[in-house]
Amino acid sequence: MTDLSAHIAHEGAASWGGAAVADYIALLKPRVMSLVVFTGFVGVWLAPGHLHPFLAAVAVLCIAVAAGAAGAINMWYDRDIDAVMRRTRARPIPAGRMAPGEALGFGVSLAVGSVTVMGLALNWVAAALLALTIAFYVFVYTMWLKRRTPQNIVIGGAAGAFPPMVGWSAVTGDVGLASLLLVALIFFWTPPHFWALALYRADDYQRAGVPMLPVVAGAAETKRQILGYTLVLWPLALAPYFIGLAGGLYLVGAALLSFLLTAAAVAVLRDETDASAKRMFGFSILYLFALFALLVVDKA
């Protein structure tokens, strides 16, 4: 975060001074954070070994704060394209309620704090993975890939996939096969989830100059790739049963959810309107949440 910190003093001088608490909360991207935090919690829950409930709560809190930090720095960097996209122009910086330097300073402070607390309270393996998660989202996805390649969300989506592994390592101090499987599951879930959104927001991305797949390759190719990724998700979604991480309840639920997600992708492929894409985007969130909830219930 050293390079970013150099901007704080310069841009902080332009502070409006009018940012409200709600604006700082908005910087954290709370809707995105909620799913990240939940998957991180599941990593803690499933990990072998014992962790005091207070320390488990600290680990989950650190994951939440780190996710918010990455979101705040992302909003600082993307403030120019946020200002021209309908979906994002009401965010605190483009709306003029917060100076860029305020957002950057807030994000960097949260990032450093979350990693430090994770290292001191839990272990430094988890802290290093948490730092990697933030750095990957900020430097690899936001600064490098997002504006350069339609594969931005494919590669950059790894950042959102790391939290279960961070939670797992907070308990065990290492990275196990099961946590890597959970990472892979989220990694391959991210493209069809985000491309469903991009299909009906393609005009926004085109106006902002962001080369999302529907903008570069067109809607038809995007729909085919969405379906392809949902098929790849099948073995990954069922794998927890076959490696002994989950039981029969999870297997049945995962199969049903994967069938419904695939059916949603087929509907998107056939639909010339945005209706199916909007439905799939919403269901894809439920899909991932339900899979991880099943893991929790199954173990309980």
Residue pairs with C-beta under 8 A, 6 or more apart in sequence:
1 108
1 111
1 112
1 134
1 135
4 73
4 104
4 108
4 138
5 108
7 101
7 104
8 101
8 104
8 105
8 108
9 101
10 101
11 99
11 100
11 101
11 104
12 99
12 101
12 102
12 104
12 105
13 101
14 99
14 100
14 101
15 98
15 99
15 101
15 102
16 96
16 97
16 98
16 99
18 97
18 98
19 92
19 97
19 98
19 99
19 102
20 97
23 92
23 97
23 98
24 92
24 106
26 91
26 92
27 68
27 71
27 72
27 75
27 92
27 98
27 103
27 106
27 107
28 67
28 68
28 71
28 72
29 67
29 68
29 71
29 74
29 75
30 68
32 67
32 71
33 64
33 67
33 68
33 71
35 285
35 288
35 289
36 63
36 64
36 67
36 160
36 163
37 60
37 63
37 64
37 67
37 163
38 289
38 292
39 163
39 164
39 167
39 182
39 186
39 288
39 292
40 59
40 60
40 63
40 64
40 163
40 164
40 166
40 167
41 60
41 63
41 167
42 164
42 167
42 182
42 292
42 295
42 296
43 163
43 164
43 165
43 166
43 167
43 168
43 170
43 179
43 182
44 51
44 56
44 59
44 60
44 167
44 168
44 170
44 171
45 167
45 295
45 296
45 299
46 164
46 168
46 178
46 182
46 245
46 295
46 296
46 299
47 167
47 168
47 169
47 170
47 171
47 172
47 176
47 179
48 171
48 172
48 176
49 171
49 172
50 171
51 59
51 170
51 171
55 121
55 122
55 170
56 170
56 171
58 117
58 118
58 121
58 122
59 118
59 121
59 122
59 126
59 166
59 167
59 170
59 171
60 167
62 114
62 115
62 117
62 118
62 121
62 122
62 130
63 114
63 130
63 163
63 166
63 167
65 110
65 113
65 114
66 110
66 111
66 114
66 115
66 118
66 130
66 133
66 134
67 163
68 107
68 110
69 107
69 108
69 109
69 110
69 111
69 114
69 134
70 107
70 111
70 133
70 134
70 137
70 138
70 159
71 107
72 103
72 104
72 106
72 107
72 110
73 103
73 104
73 107
73 108
73 111
73 134
73 138
73 142
74 137
74 138
74 142
75 82
75 91
75 92
75 93
75 103
75 107
76 93
76 100
76 103
76 104
76 107
77 138
77 142
77 143
78 88
78 142
78 146
79 91
79 93
79 94
79 100
79 103
81 88
81 147
81 208
81 209
81 210
82 88
82 89
82 91
82 93
82 94
83 89
83 94
84 207
84 208
85 201
85 204
85 205
85 207
85 208
86 204
87 201
87 204
88 94
89 95
92 98
92 103
93 99
93 100
93 103
111 131
111 134
114 130
114 134
115 127
115 130
115 131
115 134
116 127
118 126
118 127
118 130
118 166
118 170
119 126
119 127
119 128
122 170
123 169
123 170
123 173
125 169
125 173
125 174
125 175
126 166
126 169
126 170
126 173
129 162
129 165
129 166
129 169
129 175
130 166
132 162
133 159
133 162
133 163
133 166
134 159
136 156
136 158
136 159
136 162
137 156
137 159
137 160
140 155
140 156
140 158
140 159
141 152
141 153
141 155
141 156
141 157
141 159
142 156
145 151
145 152
145 155
145 156
146 152
146 156
146 210
147 209
147 210
147 211
148 211
149 155
149 211
150 211
150 212
150 213
150 215
150 216
150 217
152 210
152 211
152 212
153 190
153 191
153 194
153 195
153 198
153 212
153 213
154 190
154 191
157 186
157 187
157 190
157 191
157 194
158 183
158 187
160 186
160 190
161 182
161 183
161 184
161 185
161 186
161 187
161 190
162 183
164 179
164 182
164 183
164 186
164 292
165 175
165 179
165 180
165 182
165 183
167 179
168 175
168 176
168 178
168 179
168 182
169 175
169 179
177 243
178 240
178 243
178 245
181 236
181 239
181 240
181 243
181 245
182 240
182 292
184 236
185 233
185 236
185 237
185 239
185 291
186 288
188 229
188 232
188 233
188 236
189 229
189 233
189 284
189 287
189 288
191 225
191 226
191 229
192 225
192 226
192 227
192 229
192 230
192 233
192 261
192 265
192 280
192 284
193 281
193 284
193 285
193 288
195 212
195 213
195 214
195 222
195 225
195 226
196 226
196 268
196 277
196 278
196 280
196 281
196 284
197 277
197 281
198 205
198 212
198 213
198 214
198 215
198 222
199 214
199 219
199 222
199 223
199 268
199 274
199 277
200 274
200 277
200 278
200 281
202 212
202 214
202 215
202 219
205 211
205 212
205 214
205 215
206 215
213 221
213 222
213 225
214 222
223 265
223 268
223 269
224 269
226 265
226 268
226 269
226 280
227 262
227 265
227 266
227 268
227 269
230 258
230 261
230 262
230 264
230 265
231 262
233 258
233 261
234 258
234 262
237 254
237 255
237 257
237 258
237 291
238 251
238 254
238 255
238 258
240 246
240 250
240 254
240 295
241 247
241 248
241 250
241 251
241 254
245 295
246 294
246 295
246 298
246 299
247 298
249 294
249 297
249 298
250 294
250 295
250 298
253 290
253 291
253 294
254 291
254 294
257 287
257 290
257 291
258 287
260 283
260 287
261 280
261 283
261 284
261 287
264 276
264 279
264 280
264 283
264 284
265 280
267 276
267 279
267 280
268 276
268 277
268 280
270 276
271 277
